[in-house]
Amino acid sequence: MLLEVYNKFGLTLTRGNGVYLYDDKNREFLDFSSGIGVCALGYNHAHFNEALKKQIDKILHTSNLYFNEQVLKATKNLTKASKLSRVFFTNSGAESIEGAMKVARKYAFNKGIKNSSFIAFKNSFHGRTLGALSLTANEKYRKPFKPLINGVKFVSFNDLESVEKLVNEKTCAIVLESVQGEGGINPASKEFYQGLRRLCDERDILLIADEIQCGMGRSGKYFAYEHSEILPDVLTSAKALGNGVSVGAFALSEKVAKNSLVAGDHGSTYGGNPFACAAVNAVFEIYAKEKILSRVLKLTPHLEKVLDEVAGEFDFCGERKGLGFMQGLRLNPKVKVGDVLKKCRENRLLLLSCGKNDLRFLPPLITEKTHIDTMGEILRKVLKSF
Ligand SMILES: *Cc1c(COP(=O)(O)O)cnc(C)c1O
């Protein structure tokens, strides 16, 4: 038996094609969840599949004691997209966060700071491992697993003043999702992000951008911090980076790389293996070839318009918030988001929830205008029944 730690949806999915998924009864579902922001290229993408098959016939795994062609190419791709300089590949989002935390601790340690601490944000989500959980605000996720890493302070998002109040000589890093996801969709404002950048520069504190969900094109740029015209010191990525092959990464500026982790400080058996990196390289190739970023930028106003129109028709729908193909819609607590998701599934539309009672929309980045229209029609029909 599987350990029952997920509230499952009761569907068994067997295959996918484009933005559609099919279950074991061959029912077709329009997917606006992308397996929680992973399947940016949708399902059964011919070019992506071909790249994986080719790599399988060459080499799946070596170890990090050797170079492999794919990891070098993936590093080039990620440094070019992120404008950062050094990359470490992991197998998941949480692992990327763990690595970023070690970078920050080591950077502070090299400056003579012991017991350094982190600043994170209310409604944050950074993963389920003990380190990442320490930065995750949701008390329900944290409580049974205490003690977590000491001294993490949670501050209001988009509120620079309260961050300034809590920064002190022990602070090694400020960690934020460029667009908060799981805790309720909430983009960092440009002023806020630029203010954090300034604060971190003044104090020589690391700014860690968690782009595990909002990155890799979901915002219409490779990384959502580009919208704020800043560069973080550390970037974490995963989810769409491998389009379904489990891979993550953290990337560092040259300055931070030179003053943090050295040989022997960190490692991973699988991280950066040829198969995972072949997936990463195929993702970057396809993004370029199919102009994925400009497609998202071009279609975002339509997605926003459709969601705003639907939301406007129901008094129990609150504000829509988001950036690019990462959108949230708040529901009044009298309408339970779980019930809406269920009705959507019955009408062959897959959505997600987030926050306290919000709908979350994470369509594949290959989604077309007609799919957005269909989603809007199904959602309208479903909401009418509440
Ligand atoms: C999903 C997610 C994580 C954790 O990633 P896993 O691969 O599940 O470990 C961390 N941060 C953010 C913002 C996420 O959305």
The ligand as an SDF file (V2000), in Angstrom:
LIG
                    3D

 15 15  0  0  0  0  0  0  0  0999 V2000
    6.9960   22.5650   -5.3310 C   0  0  0  0  0  0  0  0  0  0  0  0
    7.8050   23.5970   -4.6610 C   0  0  0  0  0  0  0  0  0  0  0  0
    8.9170   23.2780   -3.8610 C   0  0  0  0  0  0  0  0  0  0  0  0
    9.2890   21.8600   -3.5330 C   0  0  0  0  0  0  0  0  0  0  0  0
    9.6270   21.1140   -4.6590 O   0  0  0  0  0  0  0  0  0  0  0  0
    9.6540   19.4980   -4.5650 P   0  0  0  0  0  0  0  0  0  0  0  0
   10.1810   19.0960   -5.9130 O   0  0  0  0  0  0  0  0  0  0  0  0
    8.2670   19.0460   -4.3100 O   0  0  0  0  0  0  0  0  0  0  0  0
   10.5750   19.1510   -3.4660 O   0  0  0  0  0  0  0  0  0  0  0  0
    9.6580   24.3140   -3.3480 C   0  0  0  0  0  0  0  0  0  0  0  0
    9.3500   25.5980   -3.5900 N   0  0  0  0  0  0  0  0  0  0  0  0
    8.2970   25.9460   -4.3530 C   0  0  0  0  0  0  0  0  0  0  0  0
    8.0080   27.3920   -4.6130 C   0  0  0  0  0  0  0  0  0  0  0  0
    7.4780   24.9550   -4.8990 C   0  0  0  0  0  0  0  0  0  0  0  0
    6.3970   25.3050   -5.6080 O   0  0  0  0  0  0  0  0  0  0  0  0
  1  2  1  0
  2  3  1  0
  2 14  2  0
  3  4  1  0
  3 10  2  0
  4  5  1  0
  5  6  1  0
  6  7  2  0
  6  8  1  0
  6  9  1  0
 10 11  1  0
 11 12  2  0
 12 13  1  0
 12 14  1  0
 14 15  1  0
M  END
$$$$
